[in-house]
Amino acid sequence: MARIVIDASVTMAWLFDEDAAAAKVKPVLDRCELVAPWLWRLEVTNAVLVRERRKLLTESQAFRLLQLLDELAIELVAEPLARSASGLLR
């Protein structure tokens, strides 16, 4: 099975159906293992919270979206503890 790395922007497009292409990609992703950086969960949760604060989502809608994300089988890759900011630059 293929592995695909996803990020917060892709996830938000799926959640909020911002991009018609997201619907076309979903069947492909359903056949793949999804991998995300450790920061993914924080970024997605923050984006949902911002939409709730802007009254684009109700509290219950925001909670339900986050529950749906919790149900996804996504492997989160931890950030190496020894990585430095200068190492990231390289």
C-alpha positions in Angstrom: 0.0 0.0 0.0 1.3 3.5 -0.9 2.0 6.0 1.8 1.1 9.7 1.3 2.1 12.6 3.5 -0.7 15.0 4.2 -0.5 18.4 5.7 -3.0 20.8 7.4 -3.9 22.7 4.3 -4.9 19.5 2.5 -6.9 18.4 5.5 -8.7 21.7 5.8 -9.7 21.6 2.1 -11.2 18.1 2.7 -13.0 19.2 5.9 -14.4 22.4 4.4 -14.8 21.3 0.8 -12.9 24.3 -0.3 -11.5 22.7 -3.4 -13.5 20.5 -5.8 -10.3 18.6 -6.5 -10.3 17.4 -2.9 -13.3 15.2 -3.7 -11.5 13.7 -6.6 -8.4 12.9 -4.5 -10.3 11.2 -1.6 -10.9 7.8 -3.3 -7.1 7.6 -4.0 -6.3 8.5 -0.4 -8.7 5.9 0.9 -6.4 3.3 -0.7 -3.3 4.7 0.9 -1.6 4.9 4.3 -1.7 8.5 5.5 1.3 10.0 7.2 1.5 13.5 8.7 4.1 15.5 10.6 3.6 15.8 14.4 2.5 19.4 14.0 -0.5 18.4 11.9 -2.9 17.9 14.8 -2.1 21.3 16.3 -2.4 23.1 12.9 -5.8 21.5 12.0 -7.2 22.0 15.5 -6.2 25.7 15.4 -7.8 26.2 12.0 -11.1 24.7 13.2 -11.0 26.9 16.3 -10.4 30.0 14.2 -13.4 29.2 12.0 -15.5 28.7 15.2 -14.3 32.0 16.6 -15.2 33.7 13.3 -18.7 32.2 13.6 -18.2 30.1 10.5 -18.8 27.0 12.6 -20.8 26.3 15.7 -19.1 24.8 18.7 -20.8 21.5 18.0 -19.8 21.5 14.3 -16.2 22.2 15.3 -16.2 19.4 17.8 -17.7 17.0 15.3 -15.1 17.8 12.7 -12.3 17.2 15.2 -13.9 13.9 16.2 -13.9 12.8 12.6 -10.2 13.6 12.3 -9.6 11.6 15.5 -11.2 8.6 13.7 -8.8 8.8 10.7 -5.9 6.3 10.6 -3.0 8.8 10.3 0.5 8.0 11.3 2.0 11.0 13.0 5.7 11.3 12.6 7.5 12.7 15.7 9.9 15.5 15.3 13.5 14.4 16.2 14.5 15.8 19.5 18.0 16.5 18.3 16.9 18.7 15.4 18.1 22.3 15.6 16.7 25.4 13.8 20.0 25.6 11.9 19.6 22.0 10.9 16.2 22.7 9.5 17.6 25.4 7.4 20.0 23.0 5.7 
